[in-house]
Amino acid sequence: MKNIFTIIAVTIFCLVGLAACSSQYVISTKDGKMLTTDSKPKLDEETGMYIYDDEEGREMMIQKDDVVQIMER
């Protein structure tokens, strides 16, 4: 029984650790918008667009030329 509790405790600890590893980023745009992302935006060199996941988990895109700055939160 004690072994099961140890396994559960280690599993919870690992899940909390993984959740803490993900960082949010803020993209500031030329028109003054501040876009919050759940992951680091990736630049697609072919299209010239940044691809990122928004706060609701949807994949979004924004033109590289519209971005002023990308900051880690």
PDB file of N, CA, C and O in Angstrom:
ATOM      1  N   MET A   1       0.819  -1.187   0.000  1.00  0.00           N
ATOM      2  CA  MET A   1       0.000   0.000   0.000  1.00  0.00           C
ATOM      3  C   MET A   1       0.869   1.260   0.000  1.00  0.00           C
ATOM      4  O   MET A   1       0.569   2.231  -0.694  1.00  0.00           O
ATOM      5  N   LYS A   2       1.948   1.233   0.785  1.00  0.00           N
ATOM      6  CA  LYS A   2       2.850   2.369   0.854  1.00  0.00           C
ATOM      7  C   LYS A   2       3.513   2.613  -0.501  1.00  0.00           C
ATOM      8  O   LYS A   2       3.771   3.757  -0.872  1.00  0.00           O
ATOM      9  N   ASN A   3       3.786   1.535  -1.236  1.00  0.00           N
ATOM     10  CA  ASN A   3       4.409   1.627  -2.551  1.00  0.00           C
ATOM     11  C   ASN A   3       3.495   2.353  -3.544  1.00  0.00           C
ATOM     12  O   ASN A   3       3.978   3.122  -4.376  1.00  0.00           O
ATOM     13  N   ILE A   4       2.202   2.119  -3.465  1.00  0.00           N
ATOM     14  CA  ILE A   4       1.246   2.774  -4.359  1.00  0.00           C
ATOM     15  C   ILE A   4       1.230   4.278  -4.099  1.00  0.00           C
ATOM     16  O   ILE A   4       1.213   5.075  -5.037  1.00  0.00           O
ATOM     17  N   PHE A   5       1.235   4.662  -2.818  1.00  0.00           N
ATOM     18  CA  PHE A   5       1.252   6.083  -2.483  1.00  0.00           C
ATOM     19  C   PHE A   5       2.527   6.759  -2.972  1.00  0.00           C
ATOM     20  O   PHE A   5       2.490   7.911  -3.404  1.00  0.00           O
ATOM     21  N   THR A   6       3.631   6.069  -2.909  1.00  0.00           N
ATOM     22  CA  THR A   6       4.897   6.605  -3.404  1.00  0.00           C
ATOM     23  C   THR A   6       4.826   6.827  -4.912  1.00  0.00           C
ATOM     24  O   THR A   6       5.274   7.861  -5.407  1.00  0.00           O
ATOM     25  N   ILE A   7       4.274   5.877  -5.636  1.00  0.00           N
ATOM     26  CA  ILE A   7       4.144   5.998  -7.093  1.00  0.00           C
ATOM     27  C   ILE A   7       3.223   7.165  -7.444  1.00  0.00           C
ATOM     28  O   ILE A   7       3.518   7.942  -8.353  1.00  0.00           O
ATOM     29  N   ILE A   8       2.118   7.284  -6.729  1.00  0.00           N
ATOM     30  CA  ILE A   8       1.186   8.389  -6.986  1.00  0.00           C
ATOM     31  C   ILE A   8       1.860   9.731  -6.688  1.00  0.00           C
ATOM     32  O   ILE A   8       1.706  10.680  -7.457  1.00  0.00           O
ATOM     33  N   ALA A   9       2.594   9.821  -5.596  1.00  0.00           N
ATOM     34  CA  ALA A   9       3.266  11.071  -5.240  1.00  0.00           C
ATOM     35  C   ALA A   9       4.314  11.456  -6.278  1.00  0.00           C
ATOM     36  O   ALA A   9       4.424  12.627  -6.644  1.00  0.00           O
ATOM     37  N   VAL A  10       5.079  10.487  -6.750  1.00  0.00           N
ATOM     38  CA  VAL A  10       6.092  10.767  -7.774  1.00  0.00           C
ATOM     39  C   VAL A  10       5.428  11.195  -9.073  1.00  0.00           C
ATOM     40  O   VAL A  10       5.919  12.104  -9.741  1.00  0.00           O
ATOM     41  N   THR A  11       4.330  10.563  -9.443  1.00  0.00           N
ATOM     42  CA  THR A  11       3.612  10.918 -10.673  1.00  0.00           C
ATOM     43  C   THR A  11       3.086  12.350 -10.594  1.00  0.00           C
ATOM     44  O   THR A  11       3.228  13.116 -11.546  1.00  0.00           O
ATOM     45  N   ILE A  12       2.485  12.711  -9.471  1.00  0.00           N
ATOM     46  CA  ILE A  12       1.972  14.080  -9.303  1.00  0.00           C
ATOM     47  C   ILE A  12       3.115  15.082  -9.356  1.00  0.00           C
ATOM     48  O   ILE A  12       2.982  16.132  -9.984  1.00  0.00           O
ATOM     49  N   PHE A  13       4.224  14.782  -8.715  1.00  0.00           N
ATOM     50  CA  PHE A  13       5.386  15.664  -8.725  1.00  0.00           C
ATOM     51  C   PHE A  13       5.886  15.882 -10.149  1.00  0.00           C
ATOM     52  O   PHE A  13       6.203  17.011 -10.523  1.00  0.00           O
ATOM     53  N   CYS A  14       5.960  14.824 -10.945  1.00  0.00           N
ATOM     54  CA  CYS A  14       6.423  14.935 -12.336  1.00  0.00           C
ATOM     55  C   CYS A  14       5.466  15.763 -13.184  1.00  0.00           C
ATOM     56  O   CYS A  14       5.904  16.568 -14.007  1.00  0.00           O
ATOM     57  N   LEU A  15       4.168  15.572 -12.991  1.00  0.00           N
ATOM     58  CA  LEU A  15       3.189  16.337 -13.760  1.00  0.00           C
ATOM     59  C   LEU A  15       3.254  17.825 -13.432  1.00  0.00           C
ATOM     60  O   LEU A  15       3.141  18.667 -14.324  1.00  0.00           O
ATOM     61  N   VAL A  16       3.434  18.145 -12.164  1.00  0.00           N
ATOM     62  CA  VAL A  16       3.563  19.548 -11.766  1.00  0.00           C
ATOM     63  C   VAL A  16       4.845  20.136 -12.348  1.00  0.00           C
ATOM     64  O   VAL A  16       4.861  21.280 -12.800  1.00  0.00           O
ATOM     65  N   GLY A  17       5.903  19.357 -12.334  1.00  0.00           N
ATOM     66  CA  GLY A  17       7.170  19.814 -12.911  1.00  0.00           C
ATOM     67  C   GLY A  17       7.065  20.083 -14.398  1.00  0.00           C
ATOM     68  O   GLY A  17       7.622  21.063 -14.892  1.00  0.00           O
ATOM     69  N   LEU A  18       6.359  19.224 -15.116  1.00  0.00           N
ATOM     70  CA  LEU A  18       6.181  19.433 -16.561  1.00  0.00           C
ATOM     71  C   LEU A  18       5.330  20.663 -16.841  1.00  0.00           C
ATOM     72  O   LEU A  18       5.603  21.403 -17.785  1.00  0.00           O
ATOM     73  N   ALA A  19       4.325  20.883 -16.046  1.00  0.00           N
ATOM     74  CA  ALA A  19       3.473  22.057 -16.243  1.00  0.00           C
ATOM     75  C   ALA A  19       4.256  23.338 -16.002  1.00  0.00           C
ATOM     76  O   ALA A  19       3.996  24.348 -16.656  1.00  0.00           O
ATOM     77  N   ALA A  20       5.189  23.315 -15.097  1.00  0.00           N
ATOM     78  CA  ALA A  20       5.989  24.507 -14.796  1.00  0.00           C
ATOM     79  C   ALA A  20       7.004  24.804 -15.887  1.00  0.00           C
ATOM     80  O   ALA A  20       7.480  25.934 -15.990  1.00  0.00           O
ATOM     81  N   CYS A  21       7.343  23.818 -16.701  1.00  0.00           N
ATOM     82  CA  CYS A  21       8.352  24.005 -17.744  1.00  0.00           C
ATOM     83  C   CYS A  21       7.826  24.800 -18.934  1.00  0.00           C
ATOM     84  O   CYS A  21       8.608  25.449 -19.628  1.00  0.00           O
ATOM     85  N   SER A  22       6.538  24.763 -19.181  1.00  0.00           N
ATOM     86  CA  SER A  22       6.016  25.476 -20.338  1.00  0.00           C
ATOM     87  C   SER A  22       5.976  26.965 -20.036  1.00  0.00           C
ATOM     88  O   SER A  22       5.533  27.380 -18.965  1.00  0.00           O
ATOM     89  N   SER A  23       6.434  27.751 -20.971  1.00  0.00           N
ATOM     90  CA  SER A  23       6.492  29.198 -20.790  1.00  0.00           C
ATOM     91  C   SER A  23       5.513  29.883 -21.721  1.00  0.00           C
ATOM     92  O   SER A  23       5.269  29.423 -22.837  1.00  0.00           O
ATOM     93  N   GLN A  24       4.965  30.969 -21.258  1.00  0.00           N
ATOM     94  CA  GLN A  24       4.131  31.788 -22.110  1.00  0.00           C
ATOM     95  C   GLN A  24       4.990  32.892 -22.715  1.00  0.00           C
ATOM     96  O   GLN A  24       5.968  33.340 -22.116  1.00  0.00           O
ATOM     97  N   TYR A  25       4.613  33.311 -23.889  1.00  0.00           N
ATOM     98  CA  TYR A  25       5.297  34.398 -24.578  1.00  0.00           C
ATOM     99  C   TYR A  25       4.270  35.463 -24.927  1.00  0.00           C
ATOM    100  O   TYR A  25       3.081  35.176 -25.071  1.00  0.00           O
ATOM    101  N   VAL A  26       4.746  36.697 -25.060  1.00  0.00           N
ATOM    102  CA  VAL A  26       3.897  37.813 -25.467  1.00  0.00           C
ATOM    103  C   VAL A  26       4.472  38.381 -26.758  1.00  0.00           C
ATOM    104  O   VAL A  26       5.652  38.726 -26.834  1.00  0.00           O
ATOM    105  N   ILE A  27       3.620  38.470 -27.764  1.00  0.00           N
ATOM    106  CA  ILE A  27       4.010  39.053 -29.046  1.00  0.00           C
ATOM    107  C   ILE A  27       3.418  40.459 -29.093  1.00  0.00           C
ATOM    108  O   ILE A  27       2.203  40.627 -28.994  1.00  0.00           O
ATOM    109  N   SER A  28       4.269  41.461 -29.244  1.00  0.00           N
ATOM    110  CA  SER A  28       3.756  42.815 -29.419  1.00  0.00           C
ATOM    111  C   SER A  28       3.800  43.137 -30.915  1.00  0.00           C
ATOM    112  O   SER A  28       4.777  42.842 -31.604  1.00  0.00           O
ATOM    113  N   THR A  29       2.720  43.747 -31.394  1.00  0.00           N
ATOM    114  CA  THR A  29       2.578  44.019 -32.825  1.00  0.00           C
ATOM    115  C   THR A  29       2.702  45.510 -33.107  1.00  0.00           C
ATOM    116  O   THR A  29       2.657  46.333 -32.192  1.00  0.00           O
ATOM    117  N   LYS A  30       2.857  45.846 -34.375  1.00  0.00           N
ATOM    118  CA  LYS A  30       3.001  47.248 -34.786  1.00  0.00           C
ATOM    119  C   LYS A  30       1.774  48.076 -34.454  1.00  0.00           C
ATOM    120  O   LYS A  30       1.877  49.276 -34.200  1.00  0.00           O
ATOM    121  N   ASP A  31       0.590  47.423 -34.454  1.00  0.00           N
ATOM    122  CA  ASP A  31      -0.627  48.182 -34.166  1.00  0.00           C
ATOM    123  C   ASP A  31      -0.956  48.225 -32.673  1.00  0.00           C
ATOM    124  O   ASP A  31      -2.051  48.642 -32.296  1.00  0.00           O
ATOM    125  N   GLY A  32      -0.016  47.797 -31.815  1.00  0.00           N
ATOM    126  CA  GLY A  32      -0.174  47.923 -30.372  1.00  0.00           C
ATOM    127  C   GLY A  32      -0.808  46.741 -29.665  1.00  0.00           C
ATOM    128  O   GLY A  32      -0.994  46.785 -28.449  1.00  0.00           O
ATOM    129  N   LYS A  33      -1.142  45.699 -30.383  1.00  0.00           N
ATOM    130  CA  LYS A  33      -1.736  44.527 -29.739  1.00  0.00           C
ATOM    131  C   LYS A  33      -0.679  43.739 -28.988  1.00  0.00           C
ATOM    132  O   LYS A  33       0.492  43.724 -29.367  1.00  0.00           O
ATOM    133  N   MET A  34      -1.110  43.083 -27.915  1.00  0.00           N
ATOM    134  CA  MET A  34      -0.260  42.188 -27.140  1.00  0.00           C
ATOM    135  C   MET A  34      -0.914  40.816 -27.185  1.00  0.00           C
ATOM    136  O   MET A  34      -1.971  40.607 -26.590  1.00  0.00           O
ATOM    137  N   LEU A  35      -0.284  39.876 -27.893  1.00  0.00           N
ATOM    138  CA  LEU A  35      -0.832  38.536 -28.057  1.00  0.00           C
ATOM    139  C   LEU A  35      -0.102  37.579 -27.122  1.00  0.00           C
ATOM    140  O   LEU A  35       1.126  37.495 -27.150  1.00  0.00           O
ATOM    141  N   THR A  36      -0.851  36.861 -26.297  1.00  0.00           N
ATOM    142  CA  THR A  36      -0.253  35.894 -25.379  1.00  0.00           C
ATOM    143  C   THR A  36      -0.291  34.516 -26.010  1.00  0.00           C
ATOM    144  O   THR A  36      -1.316  34.093 -26.546  1.00  0.00           O
ATOM    145  N   THR A  37       0.837  33.818 -25.943  1.00  0.00           N
ATOM    146  CA  THR A  37       0.938  32.486 -26.533  1.00  0.00           C
ATOM    147  C   THR A  37       1.257  31.459 -25.450  1.00  0.00           C
ATOM    148  O   THR A  37       1.793  31.800 -24.396  1.00  0.00           O
ATOM    149  N   ASP A  38       0.922  30.201 -25.720  1.00  0.00           N
ATOM    150  CA  ASP A  38       1.222  29.123 -24.782  1.00  0.00           C
ATOM    151  C   ASP A  38       2.554  28.453 -25.077  1.00  0.00           C
ATOM    152  O   ASP A  38       3.020  27.626 -24.293  1.00  0.00           O
ATOM    153  N   SER A  39       3.167  28.803 -26.199  1.00  0.00           N
ATOM    154  CA  SER A  39       4.458  28.212 -26.564  1.00  0.00           C
ATOM    155  C   SER A  39       5.258  29.247 -27.339  1.00  0.00           C
ATOM    156  O   SER A  39       4.718  30.267 -27.769  1.00  0.00           O
ATOM    157  N   LYS A  40       6.540  28.984 -27.515  1.00  0.00           N
ATOM    158  CA  LYS A  40       7.387  29.911 -28.240  1.00  0.00           C
ATOM    159  C   LYS A  40       6.983  29.926 -29.712  1.00  0.00           C
ATOM    160  O   LYS A  40       6.915  28.870 -30.342  1.00  0.00           O
ATOM    161  N   PRO A  41       6.715  31.107 -30.267  1.00  0.00           N
ATOM    162  CA  PRO A  41       6.360  31.191 -31.682  1.00  0.00           C
ATOM    163  C   PRO A  41       7.507  30.714 -32.571  1.00  0.00           C
ATOM    164  O   PRO A  41       8.675  30.988 -32.296  1.00  0.00           O
ATOM    165  N   LYS A  42       7.161  30.005 -33.628  1.00  0.00           N
ATOM    166  CA  LYS A  42       8.160  29.502 -34.569  1.00  0.00           C
ATOM    167  C   LYS A  42       7.984  30.225 -35.895  1.00  0.00           C
ATOM    168  O   LYS A  42       6.866  30.386 -36.383  1.00  0.00           O
ATOM    169  N   LEU A  43       9.102  30.661 -36.473  1.00  0.00           N
ATOM    170  CA  LEU A  43       9.064  31.370 -37.743  1.00  0.00           C
ATOM    171  C   LEU A  43       9.122  30.381 -38.887  1.00  0.00           C
ATOM    172  O   LEU A  43      10.042  29.567 -38.966  1.00  0.00           O
ATOM    173  N   ASP A  44       8.136  30.448 -39.782  1.00  0.00           N
ATOM    174  CA  ASP A  44       8.137  29.655 -41.005  1.00  0.00           C
ATOM    175  C   ASP A  44       8.812  30.513 -42.073  1.00  0.00           C
ATOM    176  O   ASP A  44       8.222  31.472 -42.571  1.00  0.00           O
ATOM    177  N   GLU A  45      10.044  30.165 -42.420  1.00  0.00           N
ATOM    178  CA  GLU A  45      10.838  30.965 -43.367  1.00  0.00           C
ATOM    179  C   GLU A  45      10.177  31.049 -44.743  1.00  0.00           C
ATOM    180  O   GLU A  45      10.291  32.071 -45.420  1.00  0.00           O
ATOM    181  N   GLU A  46       9.491  29.991 -45.162  1.00  0.00           N
ATOM    182  CA  GLU A  46       8.874  29.977 -46.499  1.00  0.00           C
ATOM    183  C   GLU A  46       7.750  30.990 -46.629  1.00  0.00           C
ATOM    184  O   GLU A  46       7.627  31.664 -47.651  1.00  0.00           O
ATOM    185  N   THR A  47       6.925  31.095 -45.582  1.00  0.00           N
ATOM    186  CA  THR A  47       5.773  31.998 -45.651  1.00  0.00           C
ATOM    187  C   THR A  47       6.039  33.352 -45.002  1.00  0.00           C
ATOM    188  O   THR A  47       5.302  34.308 -45.248  1.00  0.00           O
ATOM    189  N   GLY A  48       7.082  33.447 -44.176  1.00  0.00           N
ATOM    190  CA  GLY A  48       7.375  34.692 -43.470  1.00  0.00           C
ATOM    191  C   GLY A  48       6.391  34.961 -42.346  1.00  0.00           C
ATOM    192  O   GLY A  48       6.142  36.113 -41.991  1.00  0.00           O
ATOM    193  N   MET A  49       5.825  33.884 -41.781  1.00  0.00           N
ATOM    194  CA  MET A  49       4.843  34.036 -40.713  1.00  0.00           C
ATOM    195  C   MET A  49       5.282  33.292 -39.466  1.00  0.00           C
ATOM    196  O   MET A  49       5.891  32.225 -39.543  1.00  0.00           O
ATOM    197  N   TYR A  50       4.959  33.881 -38.297  1.00  0.00           N
ATOM    198  CA  TYR A  50       5.159  33.198 -37.034  1.00  0.00           C
ATOM    199  C   TYR A  50       3.931  32.325 -36.770  1.00  0.00           C
ATOM    200  O   TYR A  50       2.796  32.755 -36.972  1.00  0.00           O
ATOM    201  N   ILE A  51       4.176  31.102 -36.319  1.00  0.00           N
ATOM    202  CA  ILE A  51       3.105  30.177 -35.970  1.00  0.00           C
ATOM    203  C   ILE A  51       3.180  29.956 -34.462  1.00  0.00           C
ATOM    204  O   ILE A  51       4.253  29.686 -33.923  1.00  0.00           O
ATOM    205  N   TYR A  52       2.036  30.073 -33.783  1.00  0.00           N
ATOM    206  CA  TYR A  52       2.004  29.915 -32.339  1.00  0.00           C
ATOM    207  C   TYR A  52       0.643  29.371 -31.914  1.00  0.00           C
ATOM    208  O   TYR A  52      -0.313  29.403 -32.689  1.00  0.00           O
ATOM    209  N   ASP A  53       0.562  28.874 -30.684  1.00  0.00           N
ATOM    210  CA  ASP A  53      -0.702  28.440 -30.096  1.00  0.00           C
ATOM    211  C   ASP A  53      -1.184  29.531 -29.162  1.00  0.00           C
ATOM    212  O   ASP A  53      -0.442  29.984 -28.291  1.00  0.00           O
ATOM    213  N   ASP A  54      -2.441  29.959 -29.345  1.00  0.00           N
ATOM    214  CA  ASP A  54      -2.971  31.012 -28.478  1.00  0.00           C
ATOM    215  C   ASP A  54      -3.370  30.429 -27.118  1.00  0.00           C
ATOM    216  O   ASP A  54      -3.158  29.244 -26.861  1.00  0.00           O
ATOM    217  N   GLU A  55      -3.938  31.253 -26.263  1.00  0.00           N
ATOM    218  CA  GLU A  55      -4.290  30.832 -24.901  1.00  0.00           C
ATOM    219  C   GLU A  55      -5.333  29.728 -24.871  1.00  0.00           C
ATOM    220  O   GLU A  55      -5.419  28.983 -23.895  1.00  0.00           O
ATOM    221  N   GLU A  56      -6.125  29.616 -25.931  1.00  0.00           N
ATOM    222  CA  GLU A  56      -7.164  28.583 -25.992  1.00  0.00           C
ATOM    223  C   GLU A  56      -6.689  27.336 -26.725  1.00  0.00           C
ATOM    224  O   GLU A  56      -7.471  26.414 -26.953  1.00  0.00           O
ATOM    225  N   GLY A  57      -5.406  27.301 -27.097  1.00  0.00           N
ATOM    226  CA  GLY A  57      -4.842  26.120 -27.740  1.00  0.00           C
ATOM    227  C   GLY A  57      -5.009  26.069 -29.248  1.00  0.00           C
ATOM    228  O   GLY A  57      -4.668  25.061 -29.868  1.00  0.00           O
ATOM    229  N   ARG A  58      -5.523  27.127 -29.850  1.00  0.00           N
ATOM    230  CA  ARG A  58      -5.697  27.165 -31.306  1.00  0.00           C
ATOM    231  C   ARG A  58      -4.403  27.598 -31.979  1.00  0.00           C
ATOM    232  O   ARG A  58      -3.699  28.474 -31.476  1.00  0.00           O
ATOM    233  N   GLU A  59      -4.090  26.987 -33.113  1.00  0.00           N
ATOM    234  CA  GLU A  59      -2.897  27.383 -33.865  1.00  0.00           C
ATOM    235  C   GLU A  59      -3.198  28.668 -34.627  1.00  0.00           C
ATOM    236  O   GLU A  59      -4.178  28.747 -35.368  1.00  0.00           O
ATOM    237  N   MET A  60      -2.352  29.667 -34.438  1.00  0.00           N
ATOM    238  CA  MET A  60      -2.532  30.974 -35.060  1.00  0.00           C
ATOM    239  C   MET A  60      -1.280  31.338 -35.840  1.00  0.00           C
ATOM    240  O   MET A  60      -0.215  30.754 -35.640  1.00  0.00           O
ATOM    241  N   MET A  61      -1.422  32.318 -36.737  1.00  0.00           N
ATOM    242  CA  MET A  61      -0.295  32.793 -37.532  1.00  0.00           C
ATOM    243  C   MET A  61      -0.331  34.315 -37.572  1.00  0.00           C
ATOM    244  O   MET A  61      -1.399  34.927 -37.537  1.00  0.00           O
ATOM    245  N   ILE A  62       0.858  34.915 -37.647  1.00  0.00           N
ATOM    246  CA  ILE A  62       0.962  36.364 -37.784  1.00  0.00           C
ATOM    247  C   ILE A  62       2.173  36.665 -38.672  1.00  0.00           C
ATOM    248  O   ILE A  62       3.203  35.998 -38.581  1.00  0.00           O
ATOM    249  N   GLN A  63       2.035  37.667 -39.520  1.00  0.00           N
ATOM    250  CA  GLN A  63       3.117  38.063 -40.415  1.00  0.00           C
ATOM    251  C   GLN A  63       4.330  38.531 -39.617  1.00  0.00           C
ATOM    252  O   GLN A  63       4.194  39.257 -38.632  1.00  0.00           O
ATOM    253  N   LYS A  64       5.496  38.115 -40.045  1.00  0.00           N
ATOM    254  CA  LYS A  64       6.752  38.516 -39.400  1.00  0.00           C
ATOM    255  C   LYS A  64       6.890  40.042 -39.378  1.00  0.00           C
ATOM    256  O   LYS A  64       7.376  40.608 -38.399  1.00  0.00           O
ATOM    257  N   ASP A  65       6.469  40.698 -40.447  1.00  0.00           N
ATOM    258  CA  ASP A  65       6.599  42.153 -40.554  1.00  0.00           C
ATOM    259  C   ASP A  65       5.693  42.905 -39.577  1.00  0.00           C
ATOM    260  O   ASP A  65       5.938  44.076 -39.286  1.00  0.00           O
ATOM    261  N   ASP A  66       4.646  42.244 -39.068  1.00  0.00           N
ATOM    262  CA  ASP A  66       3.733  42.878 -38.119  1.00  0.00           C
ATOM    263  C   ASP A  66       4.224  42.782 -36.677  1.00  0.00           C
ATOM    264  O   ASP A  66       3.666  43.429 -35.790  1.00  0.00           O
ATOM    265  N   VAL A  67       5.267  41.979 -36.432  1.00  0.00           N
ATOM    266  CA  VAL A  67       5.747  41.743 -35.073  1.00  0.00           C
ATOM    267  C   VAL A  67       6.860  42.730 -34.729  1.00  0.00           C
ATOM    268  O   VAL A  67       7.819  42.898 -35.483  1.00  0.00           O
ATOM    269  N   VAL A  68       6.709  43.375 -33.578  1.00  0.00           N
ATOM    270  CA  VAL A  68       7.719  44.296 -33.081  1.00  0.00           C
ATOM    271  C   VAL A  68       8.687  43.548 -32.163  1.00  0.00           C
ATOM    272  O   VAL A  68       9.904  43.697 -32.274  1.00  0.00           O
ATOM    273  N   GLN A  69       8.123  42.731 -31.243  1.00  0.00           N
ATOM    274  CA  GLN A  69       8.934  42.065 -30.242  1.00  0.00           C
ATOM    275  C   GLN A  69       8.238  40.813 -29.748  1.00  0.00           C
ATOM    276  O   GLN A  69       7.009  40.762 -29.686  1.00  0.00           O
ATOM    277  N   ILE A  70       9.031  39.790 -29.392  1.00  0.00           N
ATOM    278  CA  ILE A  70       8.527  38.591 -28.739  1.00  0.00           C
ATOM    279  C   ILE A  70       9.259  38.457 -27.410  1.00  0.00           C
ATOM    280  O   ILE A  70      10.487  38.372 -27.367  1.00  0.00           O
ATOM    281  N   MET A  71       8.478  38.439 -26.314  1.00  0.00           N
ATOM    282  CA  MET A  71       9.075  38.384 -24.974  1.00  0.00           C
ATOM    283  C   MET A  71       8.570  37.160 -24.227  1.00  0.00           C
ATOM    284  O   MET A  71       7.401  36.788 -24.332  1.00  0.00           O
ATOM    285  N   GLU A  72       9.476  36.532 -23.463  1.00  0.00           N
ATOM    286  CA  GLU A  72       9.050  35.429 -22.602  1.00  0.00           C
ATOM    287  C   GLU A  72       8.472  36.007 -21.336  1.00  0.00           C
ATOM    288  O   GLU A  72       9.013  36.951 -20.761  1.00  0.00           O
ATOM    289  N   ARG A  73       7.364  35.430 -20.905  1.00  0.00           N
ATOM    290  CA  ARG A  73       6.683  35.925 -19.719  1.00  0.00           C
ATOM    291  C   ARG A  73       7.281  35.383 -18.468  1.00  0.00           C
ATOM    292  O   ARG A  73       6.818  35.706 -17.374  1.00  0.00           O
TER     293      ARG A  73
END
